[in-house]
């Protein structure tokens, strides 16, 4: 009987091992991870936060099992971007001076869990496979959002309060679908447009599917009536044009052109800041900016009290905790974030955290941009364009620090770290050592 049990367990272990190592399971895991995190608002509204936390924890366990199974091909130095490790470690350190260590550990745990999912996805899927999986999930959720809005605003003509859907689609918007807010829908629609165009240009999906997907994302972006959508679309269009110009430029002239474009960006940002009120007026976003300006001025008061270390990392604001409760009392509102990722990091993790965050994102953007400008395949443009979207949107919302935005940022950090860094040179050296040849960079 013991022998029979032992004999029966061996095929099961083999099946589990082969499943965890298979490409099909890696794709399924990526779809599940993106789907769960993108659906977080709907899941929490329908089933509660505990259910969502359980789903994320289960995905982390599965992700850990995948990495254990693939341990021979996993190198921690190559797997974990060093800037990401430093940033997440500093967020944990802020627990020491937090007003509520339990809440801080909970917020840090959620941040670390989503970062881990992003790391696993970045390891088991390449850039095109990641974009394809994300595209499949976004198609389903954007179509679901449109269906929910049509059902609420046209067919039934009643709001779905359990999802926060007001049913304004018959009025031309704003709508939010299953994502919680119109700004989140607009942000996701722009990410979807980038992903769907990459799918189309790489012929990863049929032409009809590509046309439907791009049209759907554009429609949802317009219906969201989010004032940030125009800014994001303009930023992505400018980045796409600049990247295309660089790719068409002969290699000896690329470096001066890159420097010139960097200077143009700096000057452009300076001009945009100087004429920010005019730009806001043109975007018809005055009321939104007035709210943000008052909030940011109040946040700076508390930043001056703890400028270096911040008040402790919580992620999305627990509105009953200090200093968030005081900020909301002063602004007579109920904010769940600073409505700006940079201000949020500054408030919660201080100048040290903000510096680490900027270095982390800046290095990833530069690396991915250089790779995309040097390689011919359009798929390499996905990472820098997504990073541009995340960083520009961070000036208006804190989506990049939690939920889907944070997980997507982590995926981009991993992809950028594996494509152009000392990790790549180290891998080339290891492969050359195994084959008895010098790496390409070391050859005469």
Buried (B, 14 or more C-beta within 10 A) or exposed (E): EEEEEEEEEEEEEEEEEEBBBEEEBBBBBBBBBBBBBBBBBBBBBEEEEEEBBEBBEEBBEBBEBBBEBBEEEEEEEBBBBBBBEBBBEBBBBBBEBBBBEEBBBBBBBBBBBBBBBBBBBBBBBBBBBBBBBBBBBBBBBBBBBBEBBBBBBEEEEEBBEEBBBBBBBEEEBBBBBBBBBBBBBBBBBBBBBBBBBBBBBBEBBEEEBBEBBBEBBBEBBBBBBBBBBBBBBEBBEBBBEBBEEBBEBEEEEBEEBBEEBEEEEEEEEEEEEEEEEEBBEEBEBEEBBEBBEBBBEBBEEBBEEBEEBBBBBBBBBBEEBEBBBEBBEBBEEEBBBBBBBBBBBBBBBBBBBBBBBBEBBEBBBBBBBBBBBEBEEBBBBBBBBBBBBBBBBBBBBBBBBBBBBBBBBBBBBBBBBBBBBEBBBBBBBEEBEEEEEEBEEEEE
